Amino acid sequence: MSITITIKGLVNEVESSKEFKGYKEDNKEAYLAHFFCMKDKDVEKGNWQAGYYSKEQDKITVFETNPVKKLPEEEVFKKEDLVKPLIISNVKIEPEEAFEKIDELLKKDYSAEIVTKKIVLLQTLEKELYNITLITQSLSLINIKIDANTGEFISHEKKSIMSLKADE
């Protein structure tokens, strides 16, 4: 039996936990910034993580789900000065629907690729979006961005992992 994951359900799971309530007492200004999940080809349900940003500390605190567990604070990877909040009411597309759209795109545009890992990030850039990276057996990365409100593809591209060498 498959359990459907909803973003609101994940938020409720985290924010109703004792761990989160304790964190929020000390970080009243912190807000939800992202959801993250990594799935292997054999694992139907990945372990979702929710990241909360504290502007005061300029750090992200991540909470694992199922069961809820607070992880140590992390430095923030950001291009701008501010990490944008993830507005849940703007997220109309659930993860399962995003995965279905990806499967359709793979069949249509990347049929020769066999996906071994999915890295899913639900975040706000210009708008709320799923930023998904697929790692394939041929060592390619397929990056797909889906509007989390409309379900429309924003972009998709394929690169070789070998093209990601560090800047010298």
BAMAR-64965 format. One record per atom (N, C-alpha, C): residue number from 0; y, z, x. Coordinates in nm, 3 decimals. Layout:
NUM:Y:Z:X $
...
REM end
This chain:
0:-0.118:0.000:0.084 $
0:0.000:0.000:0.000 $
0:0.124:0.000:0.088 $
1:0.213:-0.090:0.061 $
1:0.335:-0.106:0.140 $
1:0.448:-0.021:0.081 $
2:0.520:0.047:0.167 $
2:0.634:0.127:0.123 $
2:0.760:0.048:0.151 $
3:0.843:0.031:0.049 $
3:0.967:-0.044:0.066 $
3:1.073:0.047:0.127 $
4:1.132:0.000:0.234 $
4:1.239:0.073:0.302 $
4:1.371:0.027:0.242 $
5:1.455:0.122:0.200 $
5:1.590:0.087:0.157 $
5:1.689:0.157:0.248 $
6:1.801:0.093:0.268 $
6:1.903:0.152:0.354 $
6:1.955:0.283:0.293 $
7:1.981:0.283:0.162 $
7:2.028:0.407:0.097 $
7:1.924:0.517:0.109 $
8:1.796:0.480:0.099 $
8:1.689:0.578:0.115 $
8:1.688:0.638:0.255 $
9:1.710:0.554:0.356 $
9:1.716:0.602:0.494 $
9:1.836:0.696:0.514 $
10:1.952:0.658:0.456 $
10:2.071:0.743:0.467 $
10:2.042:0.879:0.403 $
11:1.984:0.878:0.283 $
11:1.951:1.004:0.215 $
11:1.855:1.088:0.297 $
12:1.753:1.024:0.353 $
12:1.655:1.096:0.434 $
12:1.723:1.167:0.550 $
13:1.811:1.097:0.621 $
13:1.879:1.156:0.737 $
13:1.979:1.262:0.693 $
14:2.068:1.226:0.599 $
14:2.181:1.314:0.567 $
14:2.141:1.437:0.486 $
15:2.022:1.439:0.430 $
15:1.977:1.559:0.359 $
15:1.896:1.652:0.450 $
16:1.876:1.611:0.575 $
16:1.795:1.691:0.667 $
16:1.875:1.807:0.727 $
17:1.801:1.910:0.765 $
17:1.861:2.027:0.829 $
17:1.926:1.987:0.961 $
18:1.860:1.896:1.036 $
18:1.913:1.852:1.166 $
18:2.049:1.785:1.151 $
19:2.061:1.698:1.050 $
19:2.188:1.627:1.030 $
19:2.297:1.723:0.984 $
20:2.264:1.811:0.892 $
20:2.364:1.905:0.840 $
20:2.419:1.992:0.951 $
21:2.333:2.035:1.043 $
21:2.379:2.113:1.159 $
21:2.470:2.031:1.249 $
22:2.434:1.906:1.271 $
22:2.516:1.816:1.352 $
22:2.651:1.794:1.287 $
23:2.652:1.772:1.156 $
23:2.775:1.740:1.083 $
23:2.872:1.858:1.083 $
24:2.819:1.980:1.085 $
24:2.907:2.099:1.092 $
24:2.993:2.095:1.218 $
25:2.935:2.049:1.328 $
25:3.006:2.043:1.456 $
25:3.078:1.910:1.478 $
26:3.049:1.810:1.395 $
26:3.105:1.676:1.412 $
26:3.150:1.622:1.277 $
27:3.244:1.692:1.216 $
27:3.287:1.658:1.079 $
27:3.341:1.516:1.068 $
28:3.400:1.464:1.175 $
28:3.462:1.331:1.169 $
28:3.362:1.218:1.198 $
29:3.238:1.252:1.235 $
29:3.139:1.150:1.269 $
29:3.099:1.070:1.145 $
30:3.070:0.941:1.168 $
30:3.032:0.854:1.056 $
30:2.919:0.761:1.098 $
31:2.848:0.711:0.996 $
31:2.737:0.619:1.018 $
31:2.790:0.490:1.082 $
32:2.729:0.449:1.192 $
32:2.773:0.330:1.263 $
32:2.667:0.219:1.264 $
33:2.539:0.256:1.262 $
33:2.435:0.152:1.266 $
33:2.299:0.207:1.224 $
34:2.210:0.115:1.194 $
34:2.067:0.142:1.183 $
34:1.998:0.053:1.284 $
35:1.890:0.102:1.342 $
35:1.816:0.030:1.445 $
35:1.667:0.046:1.417 $
36:1.592:-0.062:1.441 $
36:1.446:-0.056:1.427 $
36:1.385:-0.157:1.523 $
37:1.276:-0.118:1.587 $
37:1.201:-0.211:1.670 $
37:1.060:-0.219:1.613 $
38:1.015:-0.342:1.588 $
38:0.882:-0.362:1.528 $
38:0.799:-0.452:1.617 $
39:0.677:-0.410:1.645 $
39:0.580:-0.497:1.713 $
39:0.512:-0.584:1.609 $
40:0.450:-0.691:1.654 $
40:0.385:-0.783:1.559 $
40:0.276:-0.714:1.478 $
41:0.213:-0.609:1.533 $
41:0.105:-0.540:1.463 $
41:0.156:-0.428:1.371 $
42:0.281:-0.393:1.382 $
42:0.333:-0.278:1.307 $
42:0.419:-0.328:1.193 $
43:0.372:-0.302:1.069 $
43:0.449:-0.348:0.953 $
43:0.578:-0.268:0.940 $
44:0.567:-0.137:0.956 $
44:0.683:-0.051:0.937 $
44:0.725:0.006:1.072 $
45:0.841:-0.034:1.120 $
45:0.892:0.023:1.243 $
45:0.956:0.158:1.214 $
46:0.991:0.229:1.317 $
46:1.057:0.358:1.301 $
46:1.208:0.337:1.304 $
47:1.274:0.359:1.192 $
47:1.418:0.337:1.182 $
47:1.495:0.453:1.244 $
48:1.608:0.419:1.305 $
48:1.699:0.518:1.361 $
48:1.838:0.493:1.305 $
49:1.909:0.602:1.276 $
49:2.047:0.594:1.227 $
49:2.139:0.649:1.335 $
50:2.246:0.573:1.367 $
50:2.341:0.616:1.469 $
50:2.472:0.658:1.406 $
51:2.519:0.775:1.442 $
51:2.646:0.829:1.392 $
51:2.743:0.839:1.508 $
52:2.862:0.786:1.488 $
52:2.963:0.780:1.593 $
52:3.064:0.893:1.575 $
53:3.092:0.962:1.684 $
53:3.196:1.064:1.688 $
53:3.310:1.010:1.774 $
54:3.424:0.985:1.710 $
54:3.540:0.934:1.784 $
54:3.591:1.040:1.881 $
55:3.590:1.166:1.839 $
55:3.637:1.276:1.925 $
55:3.561:1.277:2.058 $
56:3.429:1.263:2.050 $
56:3.346:1.267:2.172 $
56:3.321:1.129:2.229 $
57:3.353:1.025:2.153 $
57:3.325:0.886:2.190 $
57:3.178:0.870:2.228 $
58:3.091:0.925:2.142 $
58:2.947:0.919:2.164 $
58:2.877:0.886:2.033 $
59:2.756:0.833:2.047 $
59:2.669:0.806:1.933 $
59:2.557:0.909:1.936 $
60:2.528:0.968:1.821 $
60:2.411:1.054:1.807 $
60:2.315:0.983:1.714 $
61:2.191:0.970:1.758 $
61:2.090:0.895:1.684 $
61:1.992:0.993:1.621 $
62:1.958:0.961:1.496 $
62:1.857:1.037:1.423 $
62:1.741:0.944:1.392 $
63:1.621:0.984:1.437 $
63:1.500:0.911:1.398 $
63:1.467:0.949:1.255 $
64:1.397:0.861:1.187 $
64:1.352:0.890:1.051 $
64:1.201:0.909:1.050 $
65:1.155:0.975:0.946 $
65:1.012:0.987:0.915 $
65:0.929:1.051:1.026 $
66:0.945:1.178:1.059 $
66:1.042:1.273:1.006 $
66:1.174:1.263:1.082 $
67:1.278:1.324:1.024 $
67:1.410:1.319:1.087 $
67:1.410:1.406:1.212 $
68:1.459:1.346:1.321 $
68:1.468:1.417:1.449 $
68:1.595:1.370:1.518 $
69:1.677:1.465:1.562 $
69:1.802:1.433:1.633 $
69:1.770:1.407:1.779 $
70:1.821:1.296:1.830 $
70:1.805:1.261:1.971 $
70:1.932:1.298:2.048 $
71:1.927:1.306:2.179 $
71:2.048:1.340:2.256 $
71:2.158:1.237:2.236 $
72:2.283:1.283:2.248 $
72:2.398:1.192:2.237 $
72:2.388:1.083:2.342 $
73:2.445:0.966:2.309 $
73:2.442:0.853:2.400 $
73:2.582:0.798:2.419 $
74:2.602:0.732:2.533 $
74:2.726:0.659:2.554 $
74:2.731:0.543:2.454 $
75:2.851:0.498:2.425 $
75:2.869:0.392:2.325 $
75:2.885:0.258:2.395 $
76:2.811:0.158:2.346 $
76:2.829:0.020:2.392 $
76:2.922:-0.046:2.291 $
77:3.043:-0.078:2.333 $
77:3.139:-0.137:2.238 $
77:3.231:-0.232:2.312 $
78:3.276:-0.334:2.238 $
78:3.370:-0.431:2.294 $
78:3.513:-0.391:2.263 $
79:3.533:-0.321:2.153 $
79:3.666:-0.279:2.112 $
79:3.678:-0.129:2.133 $
80:3.798:-0.075:2.110 $
80:3.819:0.068:2.127 $
80:3.745:0.151:2.023 $
81:3.722:0.094:1.906 $
81:3.666:0.170:1.796 $
81:3.533:0.113:1.751 $
82:3.438:0.201:1.727 $
82:3.311:0.162:1.666 $
82:3.335:0.162:1.516 $
83:3.310:0.049:1.452 $
83:3.338:0.037:1.308 $
83:3.230:0.108:1.227 $
84:3.272:0.172:1.117 $
84:3.172:0.237:1.032 $
84:3.087:0.134:0.959 $
85:2.963:0.173:0.933 $
85:2.873:0.091:0.852 $
85:2.892:0.137:0.706 $
86:2.951:0.050:0.625 $
86:2.979:0.084:0.485 $
86:2.857:0.042:0.402 $
87:2.779:0.141:0.361 $
87:2.653:0.115:0.292 $
87:2.672:0.039:0.162 $
88:2.782:0.062:0.091 $
88:2.804:-0.008:-0.036 $
88:2.823:-0.159:-0.015 $
89:2.853:-0.201:0.108 $
89:2.865:-0.344:0.139 $
89:2.731:-0.408:0.177 $
90:2.627:-0.326:0.188 $
90:2.494:-0.376:0.226 $
90:2.415:-0.399:0.098 $
91:2.403:-0.525:0.060 $
91:2.331:-0.561:-0.063 $
91:2.190:-0.613:-0.032 $
92:2.168:-0.655:0.092 $
92:2.040:-0.711:0.134 $
92:1.960:-0.601:0.205 $
93:1.842:-0.572:0.153 $
93:1.756:-0.471:0.215 $
93:1.680:-0.533:0.333 $
94:1.629:-0.451:0.424 $
94:1.559:-0.504:0.541 $
94:1.447:-0.602:0.506 $
95:1.367:-0.573:0.405 $
95:1.255:-0.660:0.371 $
95:1.303:-0.800:0.333 $
96:1.415:-0.808:0.261 $
96:1.471:-0.939:0.224 $
96:1.521:-1.013:0.348 $
97:1.581:-0.940:0.441 $
97:1.625:-1.002:0.567 $
97:1.504:-1.056:0.644 $
98:1.393:-0.980:0.646 $
98:1.273:-1.026:0.716 $
98:1.216:-1.151:0.650 $
99:1.220:-1.157:0.517 $
99:1.171:-1.276:0.447 $
99:1.255:-1.398:0.485 $
100:1.387:-1.382:0.492 $
100:1.475:-1.493:0.531 $
100:1.445:-1.538:0.673 $
101:1.418:-1.443:0.760 $
101:1.385:-1.475:0.899 $
101:1.255:-1.555:0.905 $
102:1.155:-1.511:0.828 $
102:1.027:-1.582:0.828 $
102:1.046:-1.728:0.783 $
103:1.130:-1.749:0.681 $
103:1.158:-1.886:0.635 $
103:1.225:-1.968:0.746 $
104:1.324:-1.908:0.812 $
104:1.394:-1.976:0.921 $
104:1.298:-2.010:1.035 $
105:1.210:-1.914:1.069 $
105:1.114:-1.938:1.177 $
105:1.024:-2.057:1.144 $
106:0.975:-2.063:1.021 $
106:0.888:-2.175:0.981 $
106:0.962:-2.307:0.990 $
107:1.090:-2.305:0.952 $
107:1.168:-2.428:0.946 $
107:1.216:-2.474:1.085 $
108:1.277:-2.382:1.162 $
108:1.345:-2.421:1.286 $
108:1.273:-2.380:1.415 $
109:1.184:-2.284:1.407 $
109:1.121:-2.233:1.529 $
109:0.969:-2.220:1.510 $
110:0.908:-2.319:1.450 $
110:0.766:-2.310:1.410 $
110:0.671:-2.299:1.530 $
111:0.713:-2.343:1.645 $
111:0.626:-2.336:1.763 $
111:0.624:-2.196:1.826 $
112:0.714:-2.111:1.783 $
112:0.727:-1.978:1.845 $
112:0.639:-1.874:1.775 $
113:0.580:-1.785:1.855 $
113:0.503:-1.672:1.802 $
113:0.579:-1.546:1.839 $
114:0.626:-1.476:1.737 $
114:0.708:-1.356:1.759 $
114:0.619:-1.237:1.791 $
115:0.653:-1.167:1.899 $
115:0.576:-1.048:1.939 $
115:0.653:-0.918:1.913 $
116:0.785:-0.927:1.903 $
116:0.866:-0.806:1.879 $
116:0.991:-0.844:1.803 $
117:1.031:-0.755:1.709 $
117:1.156:-0.771:1.635 $
117:1.244:-0.651:1.665 $
118:1.368:-0.679:1.703 $
118:1.467:-0.573:1.726 $
118:1.576:-0.593:1.622 $
119:1.592:-0.494:1.535 $
119:1.681:-0.507:1.420 $
119:1.795:-0.407:1.433 $
120:1.917:-0.457:1.421 $
120:2.035:-0.372:1.423 $
120:2.119:-0.407:1.301 $
121:2.143:-0.308:1.216 $
121:2.233:-0.325:1.102 $
121:2.362:-0.258:1.144 $
122:2.472:-0.338:1.153 $
122:2.597:-0.287:1.209 $
122:2.714:-0.360:1.145 $
123:2.833:-0.312:1.178 $
123:2.954:-0.380:1.133 $
123:3.022:-0.440:1.254 $
124:3.039:-0.572:1.250 $
124:3.122:-0.641:1.349 $
124:3.244:-0.689:1.272 $
125:3.247:-0.818:1.236 $
125:3.355:-0.864:1.147 $
125:3.326:-0.814:1.006 $
126:3.198:-0.799:0.976 $
126:3.149:-0.750:0.846 $
126:3.013:-0.687:0.871 $
127:2.955:-0.627:0.767 $
127:2.823:-0.568:0.781 $
127:2.721:-0.680:0.797 $
128:2.636:-0.667:0.899 $
128:2.537:-0.772:0.923 $
128:2.413:-0.716:0.988 $
129:2.304:-0.792:0.968 $
129:2.181:-0.767:1.043 $
129:2.190:-0.853:1.168 $
130:2.181:-0.789:1.283 $
130:2.180:-0.856:1.412 $
130:2.039:-0.841:1.466 $
131:1.961:-0.947:1.457 $
131:1.818:-0.938:1.483 $
131:1.781:-1.023:1.604 $
132:1.708:-0.963:1.696 $
132:1.658:-1.035:1.812 $
132:1.507:-1.037:1.806 $
133:1.452:-1.156:1.815 $
133:1.307:-1.175:1.817 $
133:1.265:-1.213:1.958 $
134:1.162:-1.148:2.007 $
134:1.106:-1.182:2.137 $
134:0.976:-1.256:2.110 $
135:0.960:-1.371:2.176 $
135:0.844:-1.454:2.147 $
135:0.744:-1.453:2.263 $
136:0.625:-1.502:2.234 $
136:0.520:-1.511:2.335 $
136:0.560:-1.599:2.452 $
137:0.645:-1.698:2.427 $
137:0.688:-1.789:2.533 $
137:0.808:-1.735:2.611 $
138:0.837:-1.606:2.593 $
138:0.950:-1.538:2.659 $
138:1.085:-1.600:2.622 $
139:1.098:-1.631:2.495 $
139:1.226:-1.674:2.440 $
139:1.282:-1.561:2.355 $
140:1.413:-1.560:2.343 $
140:1.482:-1.469:2.252 $
140:1.544:-1.554:2.143 $
141:1.521:-1.516:2.019 $
141:1.587:-1.581:1.908 $
141:1.677:-1.476:1.845 $
142:1.808:-1.500:1.849 $
142:1.902:-1.407:1.790 $
142:1.949:-1.464:1.657 $
143:1.941:-1.381:1.554 $
143:1.976:-1.422:1.418 $
143:2.071:-1.319:1.360 $
144:2.182:-1.367:1.305 $
144:2.276:-1.278:1.236 $
144:2.278:-1.317:1.089 $
145:2.258:-1.216:1.003 $
145:2.255:-1.237:0.858 $
145:2.359:-1.146:0.794 $
146:2.442:-1.202:0.708 $
146:2.541:-1.124:0.633 $
146:2.465:-1.026:0.543 $
147:2.489:-0.896:0.561 $
147:2.416:-0.794:0.487 $
147:2.461:-0.783:0.342 $
148:2.571:-0.849:0.307 $
148:2.620:-0.849:0.170 $
148:2.564:-0.968:0.091 $
149:2.569:-1.086:0.151 $
149:2.531:-1.209:0.079 $
149:2.392:-1.260:0.115 $
150:2.339:-1.221:0.230 $
150:2.211:-1.273:0.276 $
150:2.221:-1.408:0.345 $
151:2.342:-1.459:0.361 $
151:2.361:-1.589:0.427 $
151:2.345:-1.575:0.579 $
152:2.292:-1.679:0.641 $
152:2.285:-1.679:0.787 $
152:2.425:-1.699:0.842 $
153:2.463:-1.616:0.937 $
153:2.591:-1.631:1.007 $
153:2.568:-1.720:1.129 $
154:2.458:-1.693:1.201 $
154:2.424:-1.776:1.317 $
154:2.279:-1.752:1.355 $
155:2.225:-1.845:1.434 $
155:2.094:-1.825:1.497 $
155:2.087:-1.915:1.620 $
156:2.028:-1.860:1.726 $
156:2.013:-1.937:1.849 $
156:1.893:-1.887:1.928 $
157:1.840:-1.977:2.009 $
157:1.724:-1.945:2.093 $
157:1.764:-1.959:2.239 $
158:1.723:-1.860:2.320 $
158:1.749:-1.863:2.464 $
158:1.622:-1.820:2.537 $
159:1.610:-1.862:2.658 $
159:1.502:-1.814:2.743 $
159:1.541:-1.677:2.798 $
160:1.444:-1.588:2.805 $
160:1.471:-1.457:2.867 $
160:1.519:-1.477:3.011 $
161:1.469:-1.581:3.075 $
161:1.506:-1.609:3.213 $
161:1.654:-1.643:3.229 $
162:1.718:-1.685:3.121 $
162:1.861:-1.721:3.129 $
162:1.951:-1.597:3.123 $
163:1.892:-1.479:3.112 $
163:1.970:-1.357:3.098 $
163:1.990:-1.281:3.228 $
164:1.981:-1.349:3.341 $
164:1.995:-1.279:3.468 $
164:2.131:-1.210:3.477 $
165:2.133:-1.101:3.549 $
165:2.254:-1.020:3.559 $
165:2.363:-1.096:3.633 $
166:2.487:-1.068:3.595 $
166:2.601:-1.129:3.666 $
166:2.603:-1.077:3.809 $
167:2.633:-1.168:3.899 $
167:2.634:-1.129:4.041 $
167:2.771:-1.095:4.089 $
REM end
